[in-house]
C-alpha cells in the first residue's frame, strides 16, 4: 500500500450536484471507463432481451430433467432468501439513527490505541489528528505502539510524542509480533473506561472520538461501537474511487442496518471502540485464539466483535464518527486485503455458530439469527455458485455474460442511488465499474478464502 498523506480537510462530503463544472473535474480516462461500463451493461440487457426466446428454449429442454428441476428450485429458494434479506436490511436501515454526542461532563475516559508497523510518516498524521480531537484532554489517554517496524515509523512516533506536548505514551515492541499483540499491550496497560483502536494509516475528524464514545453513555449494554470508515486517498486512482462507493454502502447501509439490532458483525480495525469490561472478560481467549490448530493472526477486529457479542452486549455503528483511511491503489494489494478479510469472515462465522442459537442476549435474537443465516448462506453457496458460473460460462457464454451483467447493473444501481442520496451523483457512478471489476477479477476471492482459511498471513505487509 502506498504511503501517501492526504489532508483530512480534503474530505468534505458534497451535496448532490451535476454540472459541466463537475464533469470537467473527472479525468478523461476515468470518465471513459464510466461510459464504457454503462454501454457494456446496457448492451448486455439488450442482448438478453432480444435473444430471450433462444435462451428459453435451451433452458426448458435442460430443466425438464430431475437435476434441472432441483437446480431451479435451489436457485429460486436462494434468490427468495436474498430478496427477503435485502428488504429486511432496508427496513432496519430506515429505523437506524446515530447517537448524538453527550456533554463533556458525561464523556467517559478513553484509551486510544494506535498500533503501527512500517507506516512511516502516516502514523504522525494519525496521532496529530487524534490530538486535535474535540474531546476533553484530561479524559484522553493515547498509546502508540511500534510493532517492530523496519522503516522510520519509530522516529515518527517519537516526533509525535515531542511535537504534541507529550500527550502520547509510546512503546516499541522488541520484534514484530503482529497487530493483535500490539493491541494487547494497549489493552493491558491502558487505564480508560473505553478502549478505542485506530489504524496508523488513518485520520479522524474533530468530533469522531466523542461521537464514538457517546453510545456507551446512552446505552449501558453497549459493548462495542464501529466507526464509519471512508477512503482517504480516493484521488490516487481508479481503485480508491471504486472503494469509496463500496465503503459507503458497506458501512452507512449494511452496518447501519445491523446497528438497529445491536448486532454489527465487525468493528473495523480502522476505528472501533470497546467497553473495558467486555474486553477484559475475553482478553485471554482473544490473544490466545486458535483456529484448526493454528494461532489466529488476522481478523483481530472481527474476533473481538464476536467475543463481545457472545457476552450478550450490543455492538453499534456510529455514522457520525468518521475516519479516513488509506486503501490499496493496485490490484495485488487489493485482492490480498480482500483475501485476508475473507478468511477471517469464514473463521468467525464458524465461531459464531457456537453461541448465536443459544439464549445469548435478551432482545433481537431473531433478527441477529437472520443476519447470521445470511452469512452462512454466502459461506455454503460460494463454491457451488463458482461451479455453476463456469458451467454456464462454457455451455452458454452469451447467456451467462448478459445475465451476469444485467444482475450486476441492478445491484450496482442500488449502491449508486444510495450513494447519490448521501453524497453526489458523479462519484456514485463508480458503483458500476466496481461491480463489473468484482464480477470478472475478484469473484474468486471468497471461495479461495474458504479453501485456504487455515492460512493466517497478513499478506499486505
ROVEX-248773 format. One record per residue (C-alpha): x, y, z; chain; residue in three letters. Coordinates in steps of 0.2 Angstrom, whole numbers, always signed. Layout:
N
> u v w mol type
> X Y Z A ALA
...
END
This chain:
461
> u v w mol type
> +0 +0 +0 A UNK
> +7 +17 -5 A UNK
> +11 +28 +10 A UNK
> +3 +44 +4 A UNK
> -4 +58 +15 A UNK
> -20 +67 +11 A UNK
> -25 +81 +22 A UNK
> -42 +77 +31 A UNK
> -48 +94 +26 A UNK
> -49 +87 +8 A UNK
> -64 +76 +14 A UNK
> -79 +87 +13 A UNK
> -95 +77 +8 A UNK
> -103 +86 -6 A UNK
> -121 +89 -10 A UNK
> -129 +81 -24 A UNK
> -124 +91 -40 A UNK
> -122 +88 -58 A UNK
> -115 +101 -69 A UNK
> -102 +104 -83 A UNK
> -90 +110 -70 A UNK
> -91 +94 -60 A UNK
> -90 +84 -76 A UNK
> -74 +93 -81 A UNK
> -66 +88 -64 A UNK
> -66 +70 -70 A UNK
> -51 +64 -79 A UNK
> -54 +58 -96 A UNK
> -48 +41 -93 A UNK
> -60 +39 -78 A UNK
> -75 +46 -87 A UNK
> -71 +34 -102 A UNK
> -72 +20 -90 A UNK
> -88 +25 -83 A UNK
> -96 +27 -100 A UNK
> -89 +11 -106 A UNK
> -96 +1 -92 A UNK
> -113 +9 -94 A UNK
> -113 +4 -113 A UNK
> -107 -14 -108 A UNK
> -121 -16 -96 A UNK
> -135 -9 -107 A UNK
> -128 -20 -121 A UNK
> -130 -35 -110 A UNK
> -148 -31 -106 A UNK
> -152 -28 -124 A UNK
> -144 -45 -129 A UNK
> -153 -54 -115 A UNK
> -170 -46 -121 A UNK
> -168 -50 -139 A UNK
> -161 -67 -138 A UNK
> -173 -72 -124 A UNK
> -183 -85 -135 A UNK
> -167 -94 -139 A UNK
> -162 -95 -121 A UNK
> -179 -100 -115 A UNK
> -179 -115 -127 A UNK
> -162 -121 -121 A UNK
> -167 -119 -103 A UNK
> -184 -128 -104 A UNK
> -175 -143 -113 A UNK
> -162 -144 -99 A UNK
> -174 -140 -85 A UNK
> -186 -154 -89 A UNK
> -174 -167 -81 A UNK
> -174 -170 -62 A UNK
> -157 -162 -59 A UNK
> -163 -147 -69 A UNK
> -178 -145 -58 A UNK
> -168 -147 -42 A UNK
> -156 -134 -48 A UNK
> -171 -122 -52 A UNK
> -179 -124 -35 A UNK
> -162 -122 -27 A UNK
> -159 -105 -36 A UNK
> -176 -99 -34 A UNK
> -175 -103 -15 A UNK
> -158 -94 -14 A UNK
> -165 -79 -24 A UNK
> -180 -78 -12 A UNK
> -170 -78 +3 A UNK
> -159 -64 -4 A UNK
> -173 -53 -8 A UNK
> -181 -55 +9 A UNK
> -164 -51 +17 A UNK
> -162 -36 +6 A UNK
> -180 -30 +11 A UNK
> -176 -33 +30 A UNK
> -160 -24 +29 A UNK
> -169 -9 +21 A UNK
> -182 -9 +35 A UNK
> -168 -10 +48 A UNK
> -159 +4 +39 A UNK
> -174 +16 +40 A UNK
> -175 +13 +58 A UNK
> -157 +17 +61 A UNK
> -152 +34 +69 A UNK
> -134 +38 +75 A UNK
> -132 +44 +93 A UNK
> -128 +62 +96 A UNK
> -114 +67 +106 A UNK
> -116 +68 +125 A UNK
> -109 +83 +135 A UNK
> -91 +84 +140 A UNK
> -95 +80 +158 A UNK
> -104 +64 +153 A UNK
> -90 +58 +141 A UNK
> -80 +43 +148 A UNK
> -61 +42 +150 A UNK
> -54 +34 +134 A UNK
> -38 +25 +130 A UNK
> -34 +26 +112 A UNK
> -23 +13 +105 A UNK
> -13 +16 +89 A UNK
> -3 +1 +83 A UNK
> +9 +4 +69 A UNK
> +20 -7 +58 A UNK
> +31 +1 +43 A UNK
> +19 +16 +41 A UNK
> +32 +30 +41 A UNK
> +25 +47 +41 A UNK
> +7 +41 +41 A UNK
> +7 +37 +59 A UNK
> +12 +55 +63 A UNK
> -3 +62 +54 A UNK
> -14 +49 +63 A UNK
> -8 +54 +80 A UNK
> -9 +73 +76 A UNK
> -27 +71 +70 A UNK
> -31 +62 +87 A UNK
> -23 +75 +97 A UNK
> -33 +89 +88 A UNK
> -50 +80 +93 A UNK
> -64 +89 +101 A UNK
> -63 +79 +117 A UNK
> -58 +84 +135 A UNK
> -39 +82 +135 A UNK
> -40 +75 +153 A UNK
> -51 +61 +148 A UNK
> -39 +55 +134 A UNK
> -25 +43 +135 A UNK
> -16 +40 +119 A UNK
> -5 +25 +117 A UNK
> +5 +22 +101 A UNK
> +14 +5 +99 A UNK
> +28 +2 +86 A UNK
> +26 -17 +82 A UNK
> +45 -19 +77 A UNK
> +45 -9 +61 A UNK
> +59 -10 +49 A UNK
> +57 +8 +42 A UNK
> +57 +25 +51 A UNK
> +40 +23 +59 A UNK
> +48 +23 +77 A UNK
> +56 +40 +73 A UNK
> +39 +47 +68 A UNK
> +31 +41 +83 A UNK
> +45 +49 +94 A UNK
> +42 +65 +84 A UNK
> +24 +65 +88 A UNK
> +27 +62 +106 A UNK
> +39 +78 +106 A UNK
> +28 +89 +95 A UNK
> +12 +85 +103 A UNK
> +17 +91 +121 A UNK
> +19 +73 +127 A UNK
> +1 +69 +125 A UNK
> +6 +52 +118 A UNK
> +13 +37 +128 A UNK
> +24 +27 +116 A UNK
> +31 +9 +116 A UNK
> +42 -1 +104 A UNK
> +39 -19 +103 A UNK
> +56 -28 +103 A UNK
> +51 -38 +87 A UNK
> +36 -39 +75 A UNK
> +23 -50 +83 A UNK
> +8 -44 +74 A UNK
> -6 -31 +76 A UNK
> -15 -42 +89 A UNK
> -1 -42 +101 A UNK
> +2 -23 +99 A UNK
> -16 -20 +103 A UNK
> -15 -32 +118 A UNK
> -1 -21 +125 A UNK
> -13 -6 +124 A UNK
> -27 -16 +132 A UNK
> -17 -22 +147 A UNK
> -8 -5 +150 A UNK
> -22 +7 +146 A UNK
> -32 +15 +160 A UNK
> -48 +21 +151 A UNK
> -66 +15 +153 A UNK
> -67 +14 +134 A UNK
> -54 +7 +123 A UNK
> -53 +15 +105 A UNK
> -42 +7 +92 A UNK
> -37 +17 +77 A UNK
> -26 +11 +62 A UNK
> -10 +20 +59 A UNK
> -14 +24 +41 A UNK
> -30 +33 +46 A UNK
> -35 +51 +50 A UNK
> -50 +55 +62 A UNK
> -61 +71 +61 A UNK
> -63 +83 +76 A UNK
> -79 +75 +83 A UNK
> -75 +57 +79 A UNK
> -69 +52 +96 A UNK
> -83 +60 +106 A UNK
> -97 +53 +94 A UNK
> -89 +36 +95 A UNK
> -89 +36 +114 A UNK
> -106 +43 +117 A UNK
> -116 +26 +114 A UNK
> -108 +19 +129 A UNK
> -115 +33 +140 A UNK
> -133 +32 +132 A UNK
> -134 +13 +132 A UNK
> -127 +3 +147 A UNK
> -127 -13 +137 A UNK
> -117 -6 +123 A UNK
> -101 -17 +122 A UNK
> -93 -11 +106 A UNK
> -95 +3 +93 A UNK
> -90 +3 +74 A UNK
> -84 +19 +67 A UNK
> -88 +25 +49 A UNK
> -73 +21 +38 A UNK
> -71 +32 +22 A UNK
> -57 +32 +9 A UNK
> -43 +44 +12 A UNK
> -34 +43 -4 A UNK
> -48 +42 -16 A UNK
> -39 +54 -28 A UNK
> -25 +42 -31 A UNK
> -33 +31 -44 A UNK
> -47 +21 -50 A UNK
> -47 +8 -36 A UNK
> -49 +20 -22 A UNK
> -63 +29 -32 A UNK
> -72 +12 -33 A UNK
> -69 +8 -15 A UNK
> -76 +25 -9 A UNK
> -93 +20 -15 A UNK
> -92 +2 -9 A UNK
> -86 +8 +9 A UNK
> -101 +20 +10 A UNK
> -113 +6 +6 A UNK
> -105 -7 +17 A UNK
> -104 +5 +32 A UNK
> -118 +18 +30 A UNK
> -131 +5 +24 A UNK
> -126 -13 +29 A UNK
> -118 -9 +46 A UNK
> -132 +4 +50 A UNK
> -145 -9 +47 A UNK
> -136 -21 +59 A UNK
> -134 -7 +72 A UNK
> -153 -6 +73 A UNK
> -152 -24 +81 A UNK
> -136 -20 +91 A UNK
> -128 -34 +80 A UNK
> -114 -26 +70 A UNK
> -104 -41 +64 A UNK
> -87 -32 +63 A UNK
> -80 -17 +71 A UNK
> -66 -11 +59 A UNK
> -48 -10 +63 A UNK
> -48 +7 +56 A UNK
> -59 +14 +70 A UNK
> -68 +4 +84 A UNK
> -72 +7 +102 A UNK
> -75 -6 +116 A UNK
> -81 -6 +134 A UNK
> -67 -11 +146 A UNK
> -76 -24 +155 A UNK
> -81 -33 +139 A UNK
> -63 -33 +133 A UNK
> -56 -39 +149 A UNK
> -68 -53 +151 A UNK
> -62 -61 +134 A UNK
> -45 -54 +133 A UNK
> -35 -71 +137 A UNK
> -46 -80 +125 A UNK
> -44 -67 +111 A UNK
> -25 -66 +112 A UNK
> -23 -85 +113 A UNK
> -36 -88 +99 A UNK
> -33 -103 +88 A UNK
> -41 -110 +73 A UNK
> -39 -128 +66 A UNK
> -24 -129 +77 A UNK
> -15 -113 +72 A UNK
> -13 -96 +80 A UNK
> -26 -84 +74 A UNK
> -15 -69 +67 A UNK
> -28 -60 +57 A UNK
> -45 -53 +59 A UNK
> -42 -47 +77 A UNK
> -56 -34 +75 A UNK
> -69 -47 +69 A UNK
> -64 -59 +83 A UNK
> -65 -46 +96 A UNK
> -83 -41 +90 A UNK
> -88 -60 +91 A UNK
> -82 -61 +109 A UNK
> -91 -46 +114 A UNK
> -107 -51 +105 A UNK
> -106 -68 +114 A UNK
> -106 -60 +131 A UNK
> -124 -53 +127 A UNK
> -118 -35 +124 A UNK
> -124 -24 +109 A UNK
> -112 -18 +96 A UNK
> -117 -2 +87 A UNK
> -112 +8 +72 A UNK
> -110 +27 +73 A UNK
> -112 +35 +56 A UNK
> -107 +52 +63 A UNK
> -90 +45 +69 A UNK
> -79 +47 +53 A UNK
> -61 +40 +50 A UNK
> -52 +42 +33 A UNK
> -41 +28 +29 A UNK
> -28 +23 +15 A UNK
> -34 +10 +3 A UNK
> -25 -1 -9 A UNK
> -21 +8 -26 A UNK
> -16 -8 -35 A UNK
> -24 -25 -39 A UNK
> -11 -36 -30 A UNK
> -13 -27 -13 A UNK
> -32 -26 -16 A UNK
> -35 -44 -18 A UNK
> -23 -49 -4 A UNK
> -33 -37 +8 A UNK
> -50 -45 +2 A UNK
> -42 -62 +5 A UNK
> -37 -58 +22 A UNK
> -54 -51 +26 A UNK
> -62 -66 +18 A UNK
> -53 -79 +29 A UNK
> -57 -70 +45 A UNK
> -75 -69 +39 A UNK
> -76 -88 +37 A UNK
> -67 -92 +53 A UNK
> -78 -80 +64 A UNK
> -94 -86 +55 A UNK
> -90 -104 +61 A UNK
> -85 -97 +78 A UNK
> -102 -88 +79 A UNK
> -111 -104 +76 A UNK
> -107 -109 +94 A UNK
> -117 -96 +103 A UNK
> -129 -87 +90 A UNK
> -143 -101 +93 A UNK
> -141 -100 +112 A UNK
> -150 -88 +124 A UNK
> -135 -76 +122 A UNK
> -145 -60 +123 A UNK
> -161 -53 +129 A UNK
> -168 -45 +113 A UNK
> -167 -45 +94 A UNK
> -162 -63 +94 A UNK
> -172 -67 +79 A UNK
> -165 -53 +69 A UNK
> -147 -57 +74 A UNK
> -150 -75 +68 A UNK
> -157 -70 +52 A UNK
> -142 -59 +49 A UNK
> -131 -74 +54 A UNK
> -140 -86 +42 A UNK
> -137 -74 +28 A UNK
> -118 -76 +32 A UNK
> -120 -95 +32 A UNK
> -129 -94 +15 A UNK
> -114 -85 +7 A UNK
> -102 -97 +15 A UNK
> -112 -113 +9 A UNK
> -115 -106 -8 A UNK
> -98 -98 -13 A UNK
> -90 -114 -20 A UNK
> -106 -121 -28 A UNK
> -110 -105 -37 A UNK
> -92 -104 -44 A UNK
> -95 -121 -51 A UNK
> -112 -116 -59 A UNK
> -104 -100 -65 A UNK
> -91 -110 -75 A UNK
> -104 -122 -81 A UNK
> -115 -108 -89 A UNK
> -99 -98 -95 A UNK
> -93 -113 -106 A UNK
> -110 -120 -110 A UNK
> -120 -104 -114 A UNK
> -107 -90 -113 A UNK
> -119 -76 -121 A UNK
> -132 -81 -108 A UNK
> -120 -80 -94 A UNK
> -112 -64 -98 A UNK
> -128 -55 -102 A UNK
> -137 -62 -87 A UNK
> -122 -58 -75 A UNK
> -120 -40 -82 A UNK
> -139 -37 -80 A UNK
> -139 -43 -62 A UNK
> -124 -33 -59 A UNK
> -132 -17 -66 A UNK
> -147 -20 -54 A UNK
> -136 -22 -39 A UNK
> -125 -8 -44 A UNK
> -140 +4 -46 A UNK
> -145 +1 -28 A UNK
> -127 +6 -22 A UNK
> -127 +21 -34 A UNK
> -144 +28 -29 A UNK
> -139 +26 -11 A UNK
> -123 +35 -13 A UNK
> -131 +48 -23 A UNK
> -143 +52 -9 A UNK
> -129 +53 +4 A UNK
> -116 +62 -7 A UNK
> -116 +66 -25 A UNK
> -120 +58 -42 A UNK
> -104 +58 -51 A UNK
> -94 +49 -38 A UNK
> -109 +37 -36 A UNK
> -106 +31 -54 A UNK
> -91 +22 -49 A UNK
> -103 +8 -42 A UNK
> -104 +2 -59 A UNK
> -86 -1 -64 A UNK
> -83 -8 -47 A UNK
> -96 -21 -49 A UNK
> -90 -26 -66 A UNK
> -72 -27 -59 A UNK
> -78 -38 -45 A UNK
> -88 -49 -56 A UNK
> -73 -53 -68 A UNK
> -57 -50 -57 A UNK
> -62 -53 -39 A UNK
> -76 -66 -40 A UNK
> -64 -80 -34 A UNK
> -59 -71 -18 A UNK
> -72 -79 -6 A UNK
> -71 -97 -12 A UNK
> -52 -96 -12 A UNK
> -53 -89 +6 A UNK
> -64 -104 +11 A UNK
> -52 -116 +4 A UNK
> -37 -108 +12 A UNK
> -45 -102 +28 A UNK
> -31 -111 +38 A UNK
> -18 -99 +32 A UNK
> -15 -83 +43 A UNK
> -3 -72 +34 A UNK
> -6 -54 +34 A UNK
> -2 -53 +15 A UNK
> -1 -34 +13 A UNK
> +13 -31 +25 A UNK
END
